[in-house]
């Protein structure tokens, strides 16, 4: 995705159709994959200034009273390309996460020589995210039980609610920090040295090497085709 040229919308469409086909093979369907990808759209707003900063054929002007902003066709092509690349890449990552067990993902990251500290942080974050969510839910229930009011009574002010939420966030941070210290000391007492050990390392069979090489060859062929023959806008 990142190596495709600007304006290669045909190649991006083919890549998305391949993801849709893989989602059907994985018995997930494109709806779940697309629904989980909209989390990336707010971050695409950082590319919007390119609409007015890239020089090219002007297609419109926005009057802001003090100055005018000229919308260029080149900037529009770049922004649309960035938007589609980000959107499709997040869908690919979503499909990978939905179709692969989490411990297999961690083992794959280790074999790709990702820093061990980063793999350990991801592993612990995944394992204790549910613990933090449960702690926050208990704090919300305690807040609701202490903030009961009679029907028709005035609601608390926004400032009071913001102060309570701030105190809850601070308390949750302190509890999380103290819990992490206890968990880390318990792990160290059991021989933890920064790396989660496995009893048996799974081998990488020869047929999987062939599948990996075939996938890399197909990706390289697709990339060359997108650069040389597929049309661009």
N, C-alpha and C positions, 0 to 999 in steps of 0.2 A: 504493500500500500504506500509506504513512504517513498519508494523509488519511482513510482509512476509519474509521468510528466504532467505539467499543468494543462488542464483542459481535456484530459483523457477520460471523458465521461463514458465512452463506450467500454473501455477496459474496466472502469469502476463498476459499471452495470453488470458485466460478465462476472466479476469477482463476487458481487452481491448475490447473483443467481447461483453461483457455486455454493455460497454459504447457505442459501435457502435449501438447496438439494441436500447438503450435509445435515442440516437441521431435521429434515424428514427422515434421513437414514438413522439419525440418533434418536428418533421418536420424540423430538421436542417440538417441532413445528416453528415456523418463522415468527409467529405472534409473540411467543415468549422471548425469543431472541431480540426482536425489534423493541419490545416493551422495556427490556432491561438496558437498552442502548441510549435512551433519551437522557440519561444522566450526564452524557458528554456534551449535550447541546449548549448549556450555559457557558462552558469554557470556550466555545467557539466565538463568543462575543469579542474575545481579544483580537480576532483577525479582522473585525469590521473596519478599523481604520485603513486597511489596505484598499478599501473601495475608493478612498479619496486621495491616498498618497501615491499610488502607482500611476505613472504617466502612460498615456495611451489614448486611443480614440474616445473622446468624451461622449457620453450618452445621456447626460442630464446634469442639472445644477441645483443645489440646495441653498436657498437664501437664508442665512442666519443673521441678517440685519447688519452686523458689523463686518462680516466677510461672507464670501460664497465658497461652497465646497463643490468641486466638480467630480462627478461620478464617472470613472473610466471603465471601459470595457475590459481592459487587462486586469484591473483590480477586481472586477466582478468575477472574472474567470478564476482568479487565484483564490478568492474567498469561497466560491462554490466548490472548488477542488479540495481546499482544506476541510470544508464542512463535510463533504462526502467521504473523504479519506478518514477523518476522525470517527464519523458515524459507523462506517463499515468496519473499521479496526476494533471499535468497542464491541460490535456485534460478534466479531471473530473471537475476542477475548471472552465474551459472555458465553458463547457456544462451547469454548474450551472448558470453562469453569462448570457449566451445567452438565457436561458429558464426561468429566474426568473426576474421580475421587480426589479429595483434597490432599491426602497423603501421597498420592501418585504425583500430583503437581509439585509438592515439596521435594520429592525424590528427583523429579526431572530438573528442578532448579539447582539442586546440589550437583547433579551430573553435568549441568551446563556451566559449572564452576562459578555460580553466583556466590558472593561472599557469605560465609557461614553465619556471620552475625545477622545479616539481613534475612536469611532463611529462618533462623531461630526466632527473630522478631515476628515474622509473618506467621510462623507456627503458633507461637504463644498468643498472638493477637486473635487468631481464629479460634483457639481453644477457650479463651477467656472472654470473648465478646458476649457470649450468652450469659456469663456470670455478671458482667457489668450491666447488661440489659435487665437482668432480674433484680439487681441492686437498685437500679433507677426506678423500676416499677414499684418496688416496695417503698421507696421514698415518696413516690407520687401518691400511693395509697395512704401513707401516713400524713402527707400534706392535706389530702382531701378529707381525712377523718378529723383533722384539727381546724378545718376552715368551713365547717358546716354553718349554714345560716337559715333562718326561718323564711318561708315563702313570702315574697314581697319585700324583703329587707334589701337595702342598697348593697350592691356588689362592692367588693374591695376595689380600691383605686388601682390604676395601672402601675403607678410607682411602687405600691406595696407588693403587687404581684411580681414585678421585675426584681425587687429586692429579695423576695422569697426564692425565686428561681436562681438568682445569683448565689445565694447561700447554699442551695441544693447542689449546684454545679461544683462549688468549692468543697462541700462535704464529700461529694462523690469522688472528686480528684484525690482528696486526702485518704479516703477509704481504699481507693484503687492503689495508691502508692504504698500504703501499709500492707495491703494484701500481696502486692507484687514482691515486697521485701521478704515476707514470710514464705511465699512460694519459692523464691530464689534460694533462700537459705535451706529449705527442705530439699530442693533439687541438688544443691551442692553437697548436702549430707549423704545423698544417694549416688554420688559419683559424677554429677553433671559437670562437664568441662567446656560448655559452649557448643556442643554438637550432640544431636540426638542419635544414638547408635541403634542399629538394627541387628537382630540376631542373624539374619541371612540376607545377603545382597542378591537381588534378583539379576540373573544374567540378561544380556541383550542378544536374543537369538539372531541367527544369520538371516532368516527371512524378514525380520524387522529392519535389518540393515538395508536389504533390497528395497523395502517399502520406503524407507527414509531417503535413499538415493533417488528413487523414482519420483518422489514428491519434490525433491530439490530440483531435479531436471525439469519437471513440469513447471515449477515456479520460474525457473530461469527462461524457459521457452516462452512463457506468458509475458514475462517482463520484456524480452526482446521483441515480441510481437507488438506489445503496446507501444514501444518506442519507434518501431520501424513501419508497421503496416496499419494498425488500428487508427481510425480517424480521430481528430481532435477538434474541439470547438474553438 
